[in-house]
Amino acid sequence: MRIWTPGHNYLTDTLIMWGITSILVVREVLKDYSSVKIIGSGGRYCIELPDLDLNKFNTEFCEYVRDIIDLEGLEQLIKARRRRALGGVVRGTIRDAVDPDTRSGVAKAIYNLISQKIDLSVFTEDHKIKFREGRVGGKGLTLYIPLSGIYGKFATFEHEYKDLRYSVCPACVAFAAIGMNEMAIISRRRTERVYVVFGFDGEVTLDKLAPFIREDWQTVVEDILNRAFRNDASLTALGQAFLVFSNIPEEVRKKMPNVLWYLIIYSYDVGRTKRITGFKPLDLMPIKDLITKIIDIEPNYRYLPGLLRTLIERVSVEKGGDEIINLMAEYSINRDPYLAYKIVRLLRSLIDKLSEQKAAEKRVRQRLFSLLDLSLAEALLSAV
């Protein structure tokens, strides 16, 4: 069996891919993952499933869904025609990650998927055309912004907005939501949610991808991003990507398959405004290369994750610690030796700015002294 993500956009298709592969891995649908191939190309994915038992997948899908949806409560609300209340039955990570309209849309999609007995076979190469998906006046479900990053109910034209929603089938919404629930890094910045999603181009077998899916590493990174935002760190999208990748646990980072990785970082205000506030796809390979050279290759500097965590402490941010992270991220793109010098000089300057008379600043100052040595400068310069 061979299936394709529909070709909506980089984000939605990547979330759908993670939704499908997460069910396979988390629910242990297959005995052998090495026969499953995932091929990413230009934001769309082809998944080859030669040994898949569709009936078993459908059964395990329903079992998985019970962890994120109160199915009995959902059925009662549907029968009572209380459609605006459907979001109340959503559980799991996604509950707090999206706005009420999106939660209701996810609940409705999963209900339709189960009641209409829709399965993976709908994801044919011409799926989008067959189901009249997109802004073509189809009768499907709305693909809300948290699951697409760029679509929603309204289309922007010159001098006007049109109420022309982007419609998709229940399978697109359901598997995109599962992909977000399992694989997205989700952090808070006041009323915004900041989402980080990994995608890739290239071919990989599911046994190589499974550790990345199975390990609970996202929580670690979410905690660090939340701390940075709480402390008002002014991080560029590149700086956020650098902070994210450098704090993936080493045992997970080293098992990441050898494909061309990218990140999609986007933010959405779930408060009253309900608007997209940022959307940035980033090539992860320069960052991956720099961090690998700094941490793993001699002369290596193994304290980088600890250093970055110290730089997002509030007293560090107040003295310019976030600027150093942004500069390190820039260095991943522009390997200018002067930038390496500037990073070290700013670290030295930060230490000098921290007072020994104030307890919080003294603590961070001492930690920076314990983390910094000549190997950082050597590792930075060796990456040029």
N, C-alpha and C positions, 0 to 999 in steps of 0.2 A: 504494500500500500504506500502511495506517495501523496503527500498533501502539501499545499502551499499557503502561506499567509496571504491575505487578500491584496496587499499593495495599497493600503490607505496612506501610510506615511511611515517614516523611520520608527517613531515612538510606538504607535499602535501595533504595528506588525511585530516589533520586538517584544512587546508585552504579551501578544498572543503566542509567540514562540515560547516564551518563558512559561506561560500558563499551561500549554500542552506538555512541555518537557517536565515541568514540576509535578504534574499529576503522575506521569510515567515513573518518576524517581521517588517522590514522597510516598506514593501509594504502592510502590514496588509492583507495577503492572507486568513488567517483563523479568525473566530470569537472566537474560543476557542483553546488556545494553550496547555491546560492541557492534551489533548489526544495525543499530539505528544511526543514521547519518543526518546531521543538520548542516545545511549549506546556506550561508548568508551571502547575499549579493545586493548591494545598493539599497539596503533597508528592507529587503524582502527575504523570506526564508522558505526553503524547500526542506521538508522532513521526510526521510525515507524510513518506513516502518514495515520491513518485510515479514516480521513474525508477530504482528499485533493481533490479538484477539479483541475485536471491537466490543463484544459483549462484556468481557472482563473490564475493558477500559470504561465502559459506561457505568458498570457497577461501582468501580472504584471512584469514578467521578462523583457519583451521588454520595458516596461515603465521605469524600473530601468536602463536598459542599456543605454537609451537615456541620462541619467545624466553623464555617463562616456565615451560614444562613440558618435561621430557625425556620425550617421548612414547614413545620406544622402551623406555626404562626403566620407564615407567608400565605399558605393556602387559605387560612381563615380570612385574612385581609383581602385576598383576591375575590373570594366568594362574597364578602361584604361590600365589595367595590370601593374599598378605602385605599385607593391607589396612591394618594399623597402620603400615606402612612407606611408605605412598603419599606422605606429605608430603615425603619425601626427594628427590623428583623436581621439586619446585617451585623455580623460580628467580625472578629479578627482585626488584623492590622489596618485593613482598608476602611473600617468604620470611621476612624478619626482622621483618615488621610484625605477624605473627599467631602464635598458639600452634600446636603440632604437630597438634592435633585439627582445627583450622580448615584448616591446610595440606592435611591428608589429605582433608578434605571437598571442598576446591577441586579437588584432583587427580581425585578420583572423579567430581565433577560434570562436569569437562571431558572425561574419558574417556567418560562416559555420553552427553554431548552429541554427541560425534563418532561414537561407535559406533552410537547410535540415530538418527543423522542428524536431530537436532532443529535447527530453524532459527528465525529471527525470527517466523515466522508463528504461533508458539505464543502470542505476546504479544497475545492478543485482549482486548477490554474486560472479558470475564468470565473471564479466565485463572485468577484465584485460586479461583473457584468450580469451574471445569471440572477443575482439577487437585487439588481438595480440599486446598488449602494452608492453613496455620495450625495451631492446636492442635485439630485435629479428628480425630486418629488416622490421618492419611494415611500412605502408605508412601513418601513422598518422602525427600529428604535433609534433614538438620538445618541450619537457618539459624543458624550459630554467631554468638556475640555480636559479634565484630569486624566482621561484615558487617551487623549489625542494630542493635547498640547496646543493645537492650532484650530480645531474645529469647534462646533457648538450649534446653537440654534440660529445664529445670524451669520450672513455672508456680507463681507464688506466690498462695496463697489464705489466707484468715483462719485462723491457727493451724497452717498446714501448707504443705509444698512437695509438689508432685506431679510425678512423672516423666512429663511430658507435653510432649514436644518440639514445637517449631515447625517443621513440615516444609514444604519447597518443592520445586519441580522443579529438575532440573540447570541449566536455562537461567538461573534466578534466581541461583543460587550462582555460576555461571561468569561472567555479565556483571557481577554485583556485585563479584566479585574483580578483574576486568579494570578496572572503574571505580576501585577502590581502587589498583590497581597504577599506573594512569596519572594520576589526578587528585587523590588524597588527599595532604595534607601530613602526614607521619608523623615524629614526633620521640620521643626517649627521655627518660624520667624514672625513673631507677633500673630496676626491673623492669616499669614501666608503659610502654605506648605511648600517646602522645597523638595523636589523629587530628583533622584539620581538613578538612572537606568543604564545598565551595561548592554551594549550590543556588539555585534561583530560581523566582519566579512570573512569568508573562507569556509572551509569544510572541517567538521569535527565529528567524531563519534560520541554517542551519549555517555559511554563509560568514562571518557575524558572530561566531559562536562558535569557529570553527576556530583563530584566532590564540591564543585562551585555552587551547585544547587542545594546539596544536602547540608553543608555546614552552616551553622547559625552565626555568620560573620556580620550580617547587616546591622545587628543591634549595636555592636561595638562601634561601627562607623557612625551610626545615627547618634549615639551618645556624644561623640566628639563634635559632630556638626552642630548638634543642639547647644552644646556648651559654647561653641564659637559664636553662634547667633545670640545666645543669651548675654554674652559678654560684649556684644556690639562689634565683633570683628568685621572689618570691611574687606571682605574677600572677593576677588574677581572670580568669574566662573572658572578660569584656569587655576586660580588658587584653591577653590573648593575641590576641583578634580585632583589636585596634588595632595591635598589633605586627606581626601577619601582613599586614594590608592595607597598612599604610604602607610595608612593605618589598617589596611586589610591584614588580618593575621598571617604571619609568614607561612604557616603550613598550608593556608588556602592560596595565597598569592603564588607560591611556587608550583602549585598544581594547575594553575590556569592554563588552558590549552593554548597552543601556539597558533593563534589566528590573529587577524587584525582587529583589535578591540577599539571601540569608541564609547564615549559617554554621552548621554543626553541629560542635561541639567536644565530643569525648568521649574518655575514657581507659579503658584496659583493662590489667589486670595479667596479663602473659603468663607469670609465674612459677608457683609452686605453687598460689597461690590461684585464679587464672583467674577473675577477677570484674571486673565493670564498676565503675570508681571515679569516674566522672563522666560526665554527659550533659547538654549545654546547647545548644539551638537559639537562635540570636541573629539579630535583624534587623540586617543589615549596612548598611542605607541611612544611618542617622545617622552612622556611622563614615566611610562613603564620602563623605558630604557634607562632614564636617568636614575630612578629609584633603585633599579636592579644594580646599576653600577656603583651607587653610593653604599648600599647596604650589603650586597652579596659578593662583590668582586674586590679583591685586594688592590690598593689599600682601602679597606672598607670602613665605613662609619656606621655602626649598628645601632646607634642611639637616635637615629633620625625620627622615628615615630614619637619617642619621648620628648625630643626637642620641640617638635611641632605642637604636641599637647601642651607644653609649657608656654609656647608663644601665643596660645589662645587664652591663657589665663587673663582675667580682667586687668590686672596691674600691668601685664605685658602688653596687652592691646592698647592701653592708655598711653604707653610709651613707644608704640610703633611696632609691636611684635607681629601684627597682621601684615604690615608692609613687607617684612622679611619673608613671610610665606609666599606672598604674591611674587616677590623677586625670585625665589627659588623656582616657582612655577614657570616664570618667564625664562629662567635659565634652561629649563627643559627644552624650550623651543630655540632659544638663541644661546648657543654654547660659547659665549664671549668670555674669555678669562677675566676681563674687567668686572663682569657681573659676579663671578666667584669672589673676587676681592671685595666687592661692594657688600655682598652677603656677610662675609666675615667681619667687615668693618662695622656694619649696622648691628651685628650681634654684640660686638665689643661696646658700641655706643649704648645699646640697650642696657647692658650690665651697669655701665657708668651712671645711667639715669635712675636706676633703682636704688632707693635709699636703704641704708642699713639701720635707720632709726625707726622705720615702719615695719611692723611684723610681717604683713602680707608681702611687701616688696622684698624684704630681707630673705624670706623663704624662697621666693622665685629666683632671686639673685644667686643664692647658694645652689639651687637646683641647676641653674644655667652653668655655673662654674663646674659642677660635677659632671655635666653632660658634654661640655666642650673640650676638645683637645685638637691637636694638630691633624689628626686623621680626617676631620671634616674638610679642611682646606685641601688636603691631599686627594680625598675622594672626589671633591668637586672639580679639581683641576684634571684629574685622570679621566673625567667624563667628557672633556672638551673634544 
